[in-house]
Amino acid sequence: MRTAAWWSRVRGMLDPSITVVVFTVPEKRLREMDTATGPCVPTGNRRRALAGPTRQDDGELPRHTAALYTALTGRPADDALVVVDRAGPGVLHRCSDAFVDAMAAANEEMIRLADDDDADGDRDLTRFVRRFHEVGRAWLCATQWPRDVVDVSGRLGRLGWARLARERGHPLYAWHGPSRPAYGVVFAPLGDPGRR
């Protein structure tokens, strides 16, 4: 175990050295991924990975991922994730059909609420935002997160991936393993920096 990872856990913080990536692809495309390194790393001579590094949710363990099922359904999350493969530090899970259905239904509900808010002229999308944060709070309460985690709503993008997986008839996967660097592009106008 790396020292920084150990120290993060001791201090009750998210461990940035581990991550989850929730993604959907046809099952036959899984051979394009090395389970040890995950879907954010291209394999062989491929130029693109199955998922981009910005799709990582750092510090999330399988029990955290599965707890979303409990938050959405009120039922135990025992069968929410099914292990597909293990290699080195990586574990690939398939989200159960019931888990995918619960996430997709929550996403559809939020889309409907946003549409209703918009139709009523509510530019703040009040009902949508309220439901979005309710789901985030329920997930936060469904399992023990590190002390520094106060909101998990930013991780709810996976609800849309679940809806997409269901629409396409593809599995939804959750890969847990070591995180990968994610680089951002920063735009700055050219010219004399002293003239700003």
Order of alpha helices (4+ residues) and beta strands (2+ residues): alpha-beta-beta-alpha-beta-beta-alpha-alpha-alpha-beta
